[in-house]
Amino acid sequence: MSPLERHDGEVRPGDEPTQWLVDSGTSNHFSPFKFLFLSLTPLDPPINVLTGNGWITAESKGTIPLIIKVHNRVEYVHVENVLYIPSQRTRVNLFSIVVLAERGLHSDFGPVDVKFMNEGEIVASGTKIGNCW
């Protein structure tokens, strides 16, 4: 069963649960899609996050598995400490450049892609779609 079939009504028309937007302004990784998480830990107290649309509340955090392509190989990784924010207005996952930078990774944004590097080696990449990476 695919993740989209397990949503229990959580995915709405126009949602993009398989998309991750690279965001240089967000302080954490965010997702409004509960079904993507391998595990969730309630936040006590919940965390209030300021967005361009006002304050929203993170109820819990957890781990989301990802399949990434590095060069010509596929790797399975876990994105940890992703904040679950069901009221997030942007119905895609947000991947935080700030979190990567704090872990010593560098981001190189080009005209058609973005590369994430550790000590000069590409560890992941993404494609620019429209005006978003």
N, C-alpha and C positions, 0 to 999 in steps of 0.2 A: 504494500500500500504506500503510495507516495505521500509526502507531507501535505500536499494540497487536498488529499482525500481524507486526512485525519483532522481537519481543522475544527470540526464541531461548530461551524458557523462563524468562526473567528475571522476568516478572510472575506473581505467585501469586494465588490467590483472596483477595479482600479488599484487594488493592493498589489504589492510586489514582494511577497515573502522570500523569494529567492534572490532578490537584488540587495546588494550592499553598496551604499553611496559612501565614498571616501569624503570625510568631513574634517576640515582643518579647524573648525570653530567649536566642535563638541568636545566636552571634557571626558566623556566616557563613550564606550560602545553602547548603542541603544537598539532595542527591538520591541515592536508592539505585538509580536506574534508568539504567544505562549507555547504553541505546539512545536516550535523550533528548538526549544531548550531541552538538553539532556537532563538537567537538574536545575532546580530553583531553590534559593534560600530567601526566606522573608527578610526584609530590612526592618529593623526595629530600632529607632523609628524609621518610617519611610523617608526617602530623600526627595526634596523639592529641587527641580531643575529648571533654570530659566532658559527659555527658547525664544526664537523670534516671534512666536505667537503667545508669549506669556509663560506663566509657571505651570509645570506639569509634575506629577508625582510618580516616582519609581517605587513600586511596591515590593520588588524583590530583584535579585540578581542571580545569574547562573552562567552556564556554559552552553555554547551552541557549536555543533560540529560543522566544519566547512570542508569542501573539496576545492583545492586550489591547484592551479597549473603553474609550475615553475619550469621554465624552458620547455622541454618536450615531455616532462613527466608530471604525473598527477600525484598530489600528496593530500593526506587527510590530516587536518589540524583541528584543534579545539580553541575557540575564542572564549576566553574566560572573563569573568566579572562583567558580563553584559547586563546592563540594566533593563529590566522588563518594565515597559511603560505603556500599558494598554491604551491610554488616552493620547498617545503620540499622534499628532495630526498628519505628519508626513508618514504615510503607510509603507515605508521601506525600512530596512535596517541601516543604521548609521555606524560607520567604521571610523573611529577616532584617530586622527594623525597625532594628537597630543599624547595619547596612550602609547603609541609606537615610539614617539620621540623620547618619552620617559624611560622606555626600555632600551634605548640606544640605537634604534633603527632609524634610517634616513628614508625620506620620501623624495622621489624625483618625478615631478609632473612635466610631461611632455605634451606636444600638440594632439596626440592621439591615445596616449596611455599614461599610466603611472606605474612606477617601479618602487618596491620597498626593498631596502638593502641593509644588510648587516655586514659591517667591515668590508664594504665594497662588493659583496656578493649579493646578487638578486635572490631574494627569498620568496617573493610573490609579486604579482603584477595585476593590473586591472586595465580595462579599456574605457576610453572616454565615449560616452553616449550622449549626444546633444551637448549641453554645457556642463555635464556632470561626469565625474570619474567613478 
